[in-house]
Amino acid sequence: MKKFIETISNIWKIDELRQRIILTLGLLLVYRFGAQVVLPGIDTAQLAQLSSNTENGILGILNAFTGGAFANASVFALGIMPYISASIVVQLMGIAIPYLQKLQKEGESGRKTINQITRWLTIGICIVQAPAYLYGLGALGVPDSAFVLGKGLDFIVPAVIILVTGCVFAMWLGEKITDKGIGNGISLLIMVGIIATLPQAFAQEFVSRTANNTGGIMFMLIEVIVWFLVILASVYLTMAVRQIPVQYARRTASGGYEKNVMGARQYIPLKLNASGVMPIIFAQAIMFAPSLIGRTFNDTAAGQWMEVQFADIFGLAYNILFAVLIIIFTYFYTAITVPTNKMADDLKRSGGFIPGIRPGKETGNYLDKIMSLITLPGSVFLALLAVLPAVVVKLMDVQAGWALFYGGTSLLIMVGVAIDTVQQVNSYLLNRHYDGLMKTGKNRKVA
């Protein structure tokens, strides 16, 4: 404990890191405050049924992603999901549209243009989702009397503008955390929203076990132990790497290479789950579609089946499709974020090579083959963790809200974002000659 406190003290000594942490916490606090601000023209006293109807199912996940803003009819009710959806669309379009492919190759300038396209697409998605959300409040249990101004244009138009502005403002908060804070801004906003629902979910499970005599404290203790084991498995999935040995030719005094004399051996770390939490987020965003399609065509037998099956996030059909989408998106996101050909070219230019593999194209093909091989078990393990809440509900009779933290989107996002954040902080500590958060916290002496 003493060493941990000393490490925190070392973090506080670095002015830049301290300012970034304070800025990040401040912006997250603004986001959480906005999640509690109800849309003008809605009576907050009549939103109890809305909160009750959004505790479970797909709406429960959406409400968790927004940190309860969805159930509060908040100005941040749309959350950051429209931006995630826009990112998915832009990345998918990048495969087929030459203009986007060209932008991806232009470096920083191209990235800025793609970000701008994503922002405008986010606004377009919000303009569609905002009226749908407002008109859907009645179906979710909000009585007409809760709308103080009625549901006319004098309420709908300002409310749509506020919801769109709220989403754009949340997107801006995430980008500022990424640029000026400790990074991973969009993911941090999602994680904070999920963590905000954790205490309530745990309290409900505890009351259910103790008050209803369904296992008592002992069974609750078993649940917590299993939860920590799942967290441990998630950490291993996130941190696991395959090390590819790399040999570098030793430089001579004149700056050339001695081809027959080998330098020190190093490694290229290829992550088992190189795509992080993005396949979960992508798949979760698409999983809203089947139920919506079924609701649209509910006058047919197929539409009714889709509406029923895919509205239950713990059902068999939902989880099978969810797992398949996660595996597909894991391969897709890995392919567009791990440039094996560029890695091979950089390795060749630096005088390095993989033993037994020719530099250049052959090295790129080899790295691509290794990534394909290790992505399969990584994607399958990721999919298993994602559907684990459904297994826990069926086998252990766990409350739905608490089960979401046994895997799936909630746990994987929390673990992945937490590890990424710790690594960001570690990089600042190591640059200032301190050990990282997982070390002793002892100040390193520089010779």
C-alpha positions as CSV (number, residue, x, y, z in Angstrom):
1,M,0.0,0.0,0.0
2,K,2.9,2.3,0.8
3,K,4.4,1.7,-2.6
4,F,1.1,2.4,-4.3
5,I,0.7,5.7,-2.5
6,E,4.3,6.6,-3.5
7,T,3.5,5.8,-7.1
8,I,0.4,8.1,-7.0
9,S,2.7,10.8,-5.5
10,N,5.1,10.3,-8.4
11,I,2.2,10.8,-10.8
12,W,1.3,14.0,-9.1
13,K,4.8,15.3,-9.4
14,I,4.7,15.4,-13.2
15,D,3.0,18.7,-14.1
16,E,1.9,17.6,-17.6
17,L,0.4,14.3,-16.4
18,R,-1.3,16.0,-13.4
19,Q,-2.9,18.6,-15.7
20,R,-4.0,15.9,-18.2
21,I,-5.6,13.8,-15.4
22,I,-7.4,16.8,-13.9
23,L,-8.7,17.9,-17.3
24,T,-9.9,14.3,-18.0
25,L,-11.7,14.1,-14.6
26,G,-13.2,17.5,-15.2
27,L,-14.6,16.6,-18.6
28,L,-15.9,13.3,-17.4
29,L,-17.7,15.1,-14.5
30,V,-19.3,17.4,-17.1
31,Y,-20.5,14.4,-19.0
32,R,-21.9,12.7,-15.9
33,F,-23.6,16.0,-14.9
34,G,-25.2,16.3,-18.4
35,A,-26.6,12.8,-18.1
36,Q,-28.8,14.0,-15.2
37,V,-30.2,17.1,-17.0
38,V,-33.7,16.2,-18.3
39,L,-34.9,17.6,-21.6
40,P,-36.9,20.8,-21.2
41,G,-40.7,20.2,-21.5
42,I,-40.7,16.8,-19.7
43,D,-41.9,16.2,-16.2
44,T,-39.2,14.4,-14.3
45,A,-41.7,13.0,-11.8
46,Q,-43.3,10.8,-14.4
47,L,-40.2,9.0,-15.7
48,A,-40.3,6.1,-13.2
49,Q,-41.8,3.7,-15.8
50,L,-39.2,4.7,-18.3
51,S,-36.4,3.7,-15.9
52,S,-38.1,0.4,-15.1
53,N,-38.5,-0.5,-18.8
54,T,-34.9,0.2,-19.6
55,E,-33.3,-1.9,-16.9
56,N,-33.1,-5.1,-18.9
57,G,-32.7,-6.3,-22.5
58,I,-31.2,-4.3,-25.3
59,L,-32.4,-1.0,-23.8
60,G,-30.6,-1.9,-20.6
61,I,-27.3,-2.1,-22.5
62,L,-28.1,1.2,-24.3
63,N,-28.9,2.8,-21.0
64,A,-25.6,1.5,-19.6
65,F,-23.7,2.9,-22.5
66,T,-25.2,6.3,-21.9
67,G,-24.7,6.1,-18.1
68,G,-28.4,6.2,-17.4
69,A,-29.0,9.2,-19.6
70,F,-31.4,7.2,-21.9
71,A,-33.6,6.3,-18.9
72,N,-33.5,9.9,-17.6
73,A,-34.7,11.4,-20.9
74,S,-31.5,13.5,-20.6
75,V,-29.9,15.9,-23.1
76,F,-27.3,13.1,-23.5
77,A,-29.9,10.5,-24.1
78,L,-28.4,9.5,-27.4
79,G,-25.0,9.1,-25.8
80,I,-22.0,8.5,-27.9
81,M,-23.4,5.6,-29.9
82,P,-24.3,7.7,-33.0
83,Y,-20.6,8.5,-33.3
84,I,-19.7,4.8,-32.9
85,S,-22.2,4.0,-35.6
86,A,-20.8,6.7,-37.9
87,S,-17.3,5.3,-37.3
88,I,-18.4,1.8,-38.3
89,V,-20.0,3.1,-41.5
90,V,-17.0,5.2,-42.5
91,Q,-14.6,2.3,-41.9
92,L,-16.8,-0.1,-43.9
93,M,-17.0,2.4,-46.7
94,G,-13.2,2.8,-46.6
95,I,-13.0,-0.7,-48.1
96,A,-15.1,0.1,-51.2
97,I,-14.8,3.8,-51.8
98,P,-11.5,4.8,-53.5
99,Y,-11.7,8.4,-52.1
100,L,-11.6,7.1,-48.5
101,Q,-8.9,4.6,-49.4
102,K,-6.8,7.5,-50.7
103,L,-7.5,9.5,-47.5
104,Q,-6.3,6.6,-45.4
105,K,-2.9,6.7,-47.1
106,E,-2.4,10.5,-46.7
107,G,-1.4,10.3,-43.1
108,E,-2.4,13.0,-40.7
109,S,-4.2,15.2,-43.2
110,G,-6.2,12.3,-44.5
111,R,-7.1,11.2,-40.9
112,K,-8.4,14.7,-40.2
113,T,-10.6,14.6,-43.3
114,I,-12.0,11.2,-42.3
115,N,-12.7,12.5,-38.8
116,Q,-14.6,15.4,-40.3
117,I,-16.6,13.1,-42.5
118,T,-17.4,11.0,-39.4
119,R,-18.5,14.0,-37.5
120,W,-21.0,15.1,-40.2
121,L,-22.3,11.6,-40.5
122,T,-22.8,11.5,-36.7
123,I,-25.0,14.6,-37.0
124,G,-27.0,12.9,-39.8
125,I,-27.5,9.8,-37.6
126,C,-28.6,11.9,-34.7
127,I,-31.1,13.8,-36.7
128,V,-32.7,10.4,-37.5
129,Q,-32.4,8.9,-34.0
130,A,-33.5,11.9,-32.0
131,P,-37.2,12.1,-33.3
132,A,-37.4,8.3,-33.0
133,Y,-36.3,8.5,-29.4
134,L,-38.8,11.2,-28.6
135,Y,-41.7,9.5,-30.2
136,G,-40.7,6.2,-28.6
137,L,-40.9,7.5,-25.1
138,G,-44.6,6.9,-25.0
139,A,-44.1,3.2,-25.9
140,L,-41.5,3.0,-23.1
141,G,-44.0,4.0,-20.4
142,V,-43.8,7.8,-20.4
143,P,-47.4,9.1,-20.2
144,D,-48.6,11.9,-22.4
145,S,-49.1,14.1,-19.3
146,A,-45.3,14.0,-18.8
147,F,-44.9,16.2,-21.9
148,V,-45.7,19.6,-20.5
149,L,-45.8,21.3,-23.9
150,G,-47.4,18.3,-25.7
151,K,-45.8,16.4,-28.6
152,G,-46.2,19.2,-31.2
153,L,-43.5,20.8,-33.2
154,D,-42.9,23.4,-30.5
155,F,-41.6,20.6,-28.4
156,I,-40.2,18.2,-30.9
157,V,-38.0,20.6,-32.9
158,P,-36.2,22.2,-29.9
159,A,-35.8,18.7,-28.3
160,V,-34.3,17.3,-31.5
161,I,-31.8,20.2,-31.6
162,I,-30.9,19.6,-28.0
163,L,-30.4,15.9,-28.4
164,V,-28.2,16.4,-31.5
165,T,-26.2,19.1,-29.7
166,G,-25.8,16.8,-26.7
167,C,-24.4,14.0,-28.8
168,V,-22.0,16.4,-30.6
169,F,-21.0,17.9,-27.3
170,A,-20.3,14.4,-25.9
171,M,-18.3,13.6,-29.1
172,W,-16.3,16.8,-28.5
173,L,-15.6,15.9,-24.9
174,G,-14.3,12.5,-26.0
175,E,-12.0,14.1,-28.6
176,K,-10.7,16.6,-26.1
177,I,-9.9,13.9,-23.6
178,T,-8.0,12.1,-26.3
179,D,-6.0,15.2,-27.4
180,K,-5.6,17.1,-24.1
181,G,-6.3,14.4,-21.5
182,I,-4.9,10.9,-20.9
183,G,-6.3,9.4,-24.2
184,N,-9.1,7.0,-25.2
185,G,-11.7,9.7,-24.8
186,I,-14.7,8.0,-26.5
187,S,-13.9,4.7,-24.7
188,L,-13.6,6.5,-21.3
189,L,-17.0,8.1,-21.7
190,I,-18.5,4.7,-22.4
191,M,-16.6,3.2,-19.4
192,V,-17.7,5.9,-17.0
193,G,-21.3,5.4,-18.0
194,I,-21.1,1.7,-17.5
195,I,-19.3,2.0,-14.1
196,A,-22.1,4.5,-13.0
197,T,-24.6,1.6,-13.2
198,L,-22.4,-0.9,-11.3
199,P,-23.2,0.0,-7.7
200,Q,-27.0,-0.2,-8.3
201,A,-26.7,-3.6,-10.1
202,F,-24.6,-5.0,-7.3
203,A,-27.0,-3.7,-4.6
204,Q,-30.0,-5.3,-6.4
205,E,-28.3,-8.6,-6.7
206,F,-27.3,-8.5,-3.0
207,V,-30.8,-7.7,-1.9
208,S,-32.2,-10.4,-4.1
209,R,-29.9,-13.1,-2.7
210,T,-30.3,-12.1,1.0
211,A,-34.0,-11.0,1.1
212,N,-35.5,-13.7,-1.0
213,N,-33.4,-16.5,0.5
214,T,-31.9,-17.6,-2.8
215,G,-28.4,-18.5,-1.7
216,G,-27.6,-15.7,0.8
217,I,-24.3,-14.1,1.4
218,M,-22.4,-17.3,0.7
219,F,-23.7,-17.6,-2.9
220,M,-23.1,-13.8,-3.3
221,L,-19.5,-14.4,-2.3
222,I,-19.2,-17.2,-4.9
223,E,-20.6,-14.8,-7.6
224,V,-18.0,-12.2,-6.7
225,I,-15.2,-14.8,-6.8
226,V,-16.4,-15.9,-10.3
227,W,-16.5,-12.3,-11.3
228,F,-12.9,-11.7,-10.4
229,L,-11.9,-14.8,-12.2
230,V,-13.6,-13.5,-15.4
231,I,-11.9,-10.2,-14.9
232,L,-8.6,-12.0,-14.7
233,A,-9.3,-13.9,-17.9
234,S,-10.3,-10.7,-19.6
235,V,-6.9,-9.1,-18.6
236,Y,-5.0,-12.1,-20.0
237,L,-7.0,-11.8,-23.2
238,T,-6.2,-8.1,-23.5
239,M,-2.5,-8.5,-22.6
240,A,-1.6,-11.7,-24.4
241,V,1.0,-11.3,-27.3
242,R,2.8,-13.6,-29.7
243,Q,6.5,-12.6,-30.0
244,I,8.0,-12.8,-33.4
245,P,11.8,-12.9,-33.2
246,V,13.6,-10.2,-35.2
247,Q,17.4,-10.1,-36.0
248,Y,19.2,-6.9,-36.8
249,A,22.5,-6.6,-38.6
250,R,25.2,-4.9,-36.6
251,R,26.2,-1.4,-37.7
252,T,29.8,-0.7,-38.5
253,A,31.7,2.5,-37.4
254,S,31.2,3.9,-40.9
255,G,27.4,3.5,-40.6
256,G,27.1,0.5,-42.9
257,Y,26.0,-3.0,-42.0
258,E,28.1,-6.1,-41.4
259,K,26.0,-8.7,-43.1
260,N,27.8,-11.7,-41.6
261,V,27.8,-10.4,-38.0
262,M,24.4,-10.4,-36.2
263,G,23.3,-7.9,-33.7
264,A,21.0,-8.4,-30.7
265,R,17.8,-10.3,-31.2
266,Q,14.5,-8.4,-30.6
267,Y,10.8,-9.2,-30.9
268,I,7.7,-7.9,-32.6
269,P,4.8,-8.3,-30.2
270,L,1.6,-9.2,-32.1
271,K,-1.4,-9.0,-29.7
272,L,-3.8,-11.9,-29.5
273,N,-6.6,-9.4,-29.4
274,A,-5.2,-6.5,-31.5
275,S,-8.6,-5.0,-32.0
276,G,-9.3,-4.4,-28.3
277,V,-12.9,-3.6,-27.4
278,M,-13.9,-2.3,-30.8
279,P,-15.4,-5.6,-32.1
280,I,-17.7,-5.7,-29.1
281,I,-18.8,-2.1,-29.6
282,F,-19.3,-2.6,-33.4
283,A,-21.3,-5.8,-32.9
284,Q,-23.4,-4.3,-30.1
285,A,-24.3,-1.3,-32.3
286,I,-25.5,-3.6,-35.1
287,M,-27.4,-5.9,-32.7
288,F,-30.1,-3.3,-32.3
289,A,-31.0,-3.8,-36.0
290,P,-32.6,-7.3,-36.0
291,S,-35.2,-6.3,-33.3
292,L,-35.9,-3.1,-35.1
293,I,-36.4,-4.9,-38.4
294,G,-38.7,-7.4,-36.7
295,R,-40.7,-4.6,-35.2
296,T,-41.1,-2.9,-38.6
297,F,-42.4,-6.1,-40.2
298,N,-44.3,-7.5,-37.2
299,D,-47.3,-8.3,-39.4
300,T,-45.3,-11.3,-40.7
301,A,-44.3,-14.5,-38.9
302,A,-40.6,-13.8,-39.5
303,G,-40.9,-10.3,-38.3
304,Q,-42.6,-11.4,-35.0
305,W,-40.0,-14.1,-34.5
306,M,-37.1,-11.6,-35.0
307,E,-38.8,-9.0,-32.7
308,V,-39.1,-11.6,-29.9
309,Q,-35.8,-13.4,-30.2
310,F,-33.5,-10.5,-30.7
311,A,-35.2,-8.4,-28.0
312,D,-33.9,-10.9,-25.4
313,I,-30.2,-10.3,-24.9
314,F,-29.9,-13.5,-23.0
315,G,-31.6,-15.6,-25.7
316,L,-30.0,-18.2,-27.8
317,A,-30.5,-16.6,-31.2
318,Y,-29.3,-13.2,-30.0
319,N,-26.1,-14.6,-28.5
320,I,-25.3,-16.8,-31.5
321,L,-25.5,-13.8,-33.9
322,F,-23.7,-11.6,-31.4
323,A,-20.8,-14.1,-31.2
324,V,-20.5,-14.5,-35.0
325,L,-20.5,-10.7,-35.5
326,I,-17.7,-10.3,-32.9
327,I,-15.5,-12.9,-34.7
328,I,-16.1,-11.2,-38.0
329,F,-15.4,-7.7,-36.7
330,T,-12.3,-8.9,-34.9
331,Y,-10.8,-10.0,-38.2
332,F,-12.1,-6.9,-39.9
333,Y,-10.7,-4.4,-37.4
334,T,-7.4,-6.3,-37.0
335,A,-7.0,-6.2,-40.8
336,I,-7.4,-2.4,-41.0
337,T,-5.4,-1.5,-37.9
338,V,-2.4,-3.9,-38.1
339,P,-0.6,-2.9,-41.3
340,T,1.6,-6.0,-41.7
341,N,3.0,-4.8,-45.1
342,K,4.1,-1.5,-43.6
343,M,5.7,-3.3,-40.7
344,A,7.6,-5.5,-43.1
345,D,8.8,-2.4,-45.1
346,D,9.9,-0.6,-41.9
347,L,11.7,-3.7,-40.7
348,K,13.6,-3.9,-44.1
349,R,14.6,-0.3,-44.0
350,S,16.0,-0.6,-40.5
351,G,18.1,-3.5,-41.5
352,G,16.1,-6.1,-39.6
353,F,14.7,-9.4,-40.7
354,I,12.8,-12.4,-39.3
355,P,15.2,-15.5,-39.2
356,G,14.4,-17.8,-42.1
357,I,12.1,-15.3,-43.8
358,R,13.2,-13.0,-46.7
359,P,12.7,-9.3,-46.0
360,G,10.0,-7.4,-47.9
361,K,6.9,-9.0,-49.3
362,E,7.6,-12.4,-47.9
363,T,7.9,-11.0,-44.4
364,G,4.6,-9.1,-44.9
365,N,2.9,-12.3,-45.9
366,Y,4.4,-14.2,-42.9
367,L,3.2,-11.5,-40.5
368,D,-0.2,-11.6,-42.1
369,K,-0.4,-15.3,-41.7
370,I,0.6,-15.2,-38.0
371,M,-2.0,-12.5,-37.4
372,S,-4.7,-14.6,-39.0
373,L,-3.7,-17.6,-36.9
374,I,-3.6,-15.8,-33.6
375,T,-6.7,-13.8,-34.3
376,L,-8.9,-16.9,-34.5
377,P,-8.5,-18.0,-30.9
378,G,-8.5,-14.4,-29.8
379,S,-11.8,-13.7,-31.5
380,V,-13.4,-16.9,-30.2
381,F,-12.3,-16.2,-26.7
382,L,-13.6,-12.6,-27.1
383,A,-17.0,-14.0,-28.3
384,L,-17.2,-16.5,-25.4
385,L,-16.6,-13.7,-22.9
386,A,-19.2,-11.6,-24.7
387,V,-22.0,-14.2,-24.4
388,L,-21.0,-15.3,-20.8
389,P,-23.7,-13.0,-19.2
390,A,-26.4,-15.1,-20.9
391,V,-24.7,-18.3,-19.5
392,V,-24.6,-16.9,-16.0
393,V,-28.2,-15.9,-16.1
394,K,-29.3,-19.3,-17.2
395,L,-27.1,-21.4,-14.9
396,M,-26.7,-19.2,-11.8
397,D,-30.0,-17.3,-11.9
398,V,-28.2,-14.0,-11.6
399,Q,-30.1,-10.7,-11.8
400,A,-29.9,-9.3,-15.4
401,G,-28.3,-6.0,-14.4
402,W,-25.5,-7.7,-12.5
403,A,-25.0,-10.4,-15.1
404,L,-24.0,-7.8,-17.7
405,F,-20.8,-7.2,-15.7
406,Y,-19.8,-10.9,-16.0
407,G,-18.5,-10.4,-19.5
408,G,-20.0,-9.0,-22.6
409,T,-19.7,-5.4,-23.5
410,S,-19.6,-3.9,-20.0
411,L,-16.7,-5.9,-18.6
412,L,-14.6,-6.0,-21.7
413,I,-14.9,-2.3,-22.2
414,M,-14.0,-1.6,-18.5
415,V,-11.0,-3.9,-18.6
416,G,-9.7,-2.8,-22.0
417,V,-10.1,0.9,-21.3
418,A,-8.6,0.5,-17.8
419,I,-5.5,-1.3,-19.2
420,D,-5.1,1.3,-22.0
421,T,-5.4,4.1,-19.5
422,V,-2.8,2.6,-17.2
423,Q,-0.4,2.1,-20.1
424,Q,-0.9,5.8,-21.0
425,V,0.0,6.8,-17.5
426,N,2.9,4.4,-17.4
427,S,4.4,6.0,-20.6
428,Y,4.5,9.4,-18.8
429,L,6.1,7.8,-15.7
430,L,8.7,5.9,-17.7
431,N,9.6,9.0,-19.7
432,R,10.2,10.9,-16.5
433,H,12.3,8.0,-15.1
434,Y,9.7,6.6,-12.7
435,D,8.5,3.0,-12.5
436,G,5.0,2.4,-13.8
437,L,1.7,1.9,-11.9
438,M,2.3,-1.8,-11.8
439,K,5.9,-1.4,-10.5
440,T,7.2,-0.3,-7.1
441,G,6.8,3.4,-7.7
442,K,10.4,4.0,-6.9
443,N,12.2,6.9,-8.5
444,R,14.8,5.8,-11.0
445,K,18.2,7.4,-10.8
446,V,19.7,8.6,-14.0
447,A,23.5,8.3,-14.4
